[in-house]
């Protein structure tokens, strides 16, 4: 059975050229970049080349890029690293209600240590109001952390506006741009962010490698201590193969971005059109100010995991954030924050497209989805109740 | 997905789906906040469950449990059906992932509730309104089960009252 992959937000495929670059690297190199001999020099040169490729993707300088083990580590580093470096200034942090768990759980840990966290609410599209950020800043505020693109509903946040405010107020600004860097243009200067988290597996690089952009003079300490790798910001021998892959993926993302966005936007639009042929489906997130490759939609009266299972039976891979699938018995905090009701949140699917997806795949998927929805609604007491009223 | 083959078979081809005219007993448990909602309807003849139907809003495990519990109850006497437990349903399904055990609780609960409803009616407790069966059931709407130890929580609580693990995520508590 042919696999149709619509779960790129969980991790993209690896671009064939990235794969080739990584395999070549494994075959030819084994030195540690810190070593003083020729093998170390070769590894060091490869590392710095990758750093340059990643820096170019976000219009930064190579020295501002710290490689990490992925998006989650980048976020942990940004939040905990700033808190440790600035605890003498204050213990107040501003965030939003729709952040990824890597942000919210890092903050929860800091709260246990006496930090106060202001979590801003969002509008029905999941957008943070920059004025709320401005109002929330106090003398005690050491960090504002607001994501760039939401990984569940695709909505883009007004990062550039928030960046202007934090600059004026002299507060450090971190943005979790994991879902957006490498997908859509991101310029660190335009965005005004001091810290930017990113991950290679969002732009056709491997999993297990990411980066944190650190604007020079930002007060931040490392969270992983040891050797002087990564300019003292991240100890431990680098994941060279991963980093080489991330570098190549960044280079390709930059050069291919316009055509990728065009293709992905077409898929997104076409999928939304197909969804309108099924009754009682709500599209979540901002309709236009959003990621080009992601559609979050709530199929009313049915539960998400059961739809995912039925799609999977036919080879179609997508995501849900239903409580049942989460293991925590709670519906997506993002959807609830946007005012989505619990039942609808339970029936929410996330389709995220990639550069190799085709319109034919959408046609196959919509047919399977339709059948699944009919099958599941037929046994749903919520659907029956609605039909009766 | 870590479901057994039996679970997947019941999920893909569930038995006893649907509704019935004038059921003798109706049991409904769960609510969309918890993630699952299950409604079981029974027809009783000569003290035996003559026909049984279900409607479920829920995950793969919830649907498989609904199918299995209705299969198990069909043809059984009321007494026998009351002895069907969460565990026996899960066992018949070849086991359920730990965090899905609460789904099997819903299955046996909905069945027992339907039987209770049947017994109530038999004893002549007249329903004041045609929709009272839902009222009767709604006292259980707040119930959630711990995803780790499947303990029935008295209320919606942040941490399981038995094992202490988080039953719901509180991001900024």
Boltz contact constraints between the chains, C-beta under 6 A:
constraints:
  - contact:
      token1: [A, 104]
      token2: [B, 171]
      max_distance: 6.0
  - contact:
      token1: [A, 119]
      token2: [B, 172]
      max_distance: 6.0
  - contact:
      token1: [A, 303]
      token2: [B, 57]
      max_distance: 6.0
  - contact:
      token1: [A, 303]
      token2: [B, 58]
      max_distance: 6.0
  - contact:
      token1: [A, 303]
      token2: [B, 59]
      max_distance: 6.0
  - contact:
      token1: [A, 305]
      token2: [B, 59]
      max_distance: 6.0
  - contact:
      token1: [A, 305]
      token2: [B, 60]
      max_distance: 6.0
  - contact:
      token1: [A, 306]
      token2: [B, 59]
      max_distance: 6.0
  - contact:
      token1: [A, 306]
      token2: [B, 60]
      max_distance: 6.0
  - contact:
      token1: [A, 306]
      token2: [B, 63]
      max_distance: 6.0
  - contact:
      token1: [A, 309]
      token2: [B, 60]
      max_distance: 6.0
  - contact:
      token1: [A, 323]
      token2: [B, 35]
      max_distance: 6.0
  - contact:
      token1: [A, 324]
      token2: [B, 35]
      max_distance: 6.0
  - contact:
      token1: [A, 324]
      token2: [B, 59]
      max_distance: 6.0
  - contact:
      token1: [A, 327]
      token2: [B, 99]
      max_distance: 6.0
  - contact:
      token1: [A, 327]
      token2: [B, 147]
      max_distance: 6.0
  - contact:
      token1: [A, 328]
      token2: [B, 169]
      max_distance: 6.0
  - contact:
      token1: [A, 329]
      token2: [B, 147]
      max_distance: 6.0
  - contact:
      token1: [A, 329]
      token2: [B, 167]
      max_distance: 6.0
  - contact:
      token1: [A, 330]
      token2: [B, 168]
      max_distance: 6.0
  - contact:
      token1: [A, 330]
      token2: [B, 169]
      max_distance: 6.0
  - contact:
      token1: [A, 333]
      token2: [B, 171]
      max_distance: 6.0
  - contact:
      token1: [A, 342]
      token2: [B, 32]
      max_distance: 6.0
  - contact:
      token1: [A, 342]
      token2: [B, 33]
      max_distance: 6.0
  - contact:
      token1: [A, 343]
      token2: [B, 32]
      max_distance: 6.0
  - contact:
      token1: [A, 346]
      token2: [B, 32]
      max_distance: 6.0
  - contact:
      token1: [A, 346]
      token2: [B, 35]
      max_distance: 6.0
  - contact:
      token1: [A, 379]
      token2: [B, 17]
      max_distance: 6.0
  - contact:
      token1: [A, 379]
      token2: [B, 55]
      max_distance: 6.0
  - contact:
      token1: [A, 379]
      token2: [B, 56]
      max_distance: 6.0
  - contact:
      token1: [A, 380]
      token2: [B, 57]
      max_distance: 6.0
  - contact:
      token1: [A, 381]
      token2: [B, 37]
      max_distance: 6.0
  - contact:
      token1: [A, 381]
      token2: [B, 39]
      max_distance: 6.0
  - contact:
      token1: [A, 381]
      token2: [B, 55]
      max_distance: 6.0
  - contact:
      token1: [A, 381]
      token2: [B, 57]
      max_distance: 6.0
  - contact:
      token1: [A, 382]
      token2: [B, 57]
      max_distance: 6.0
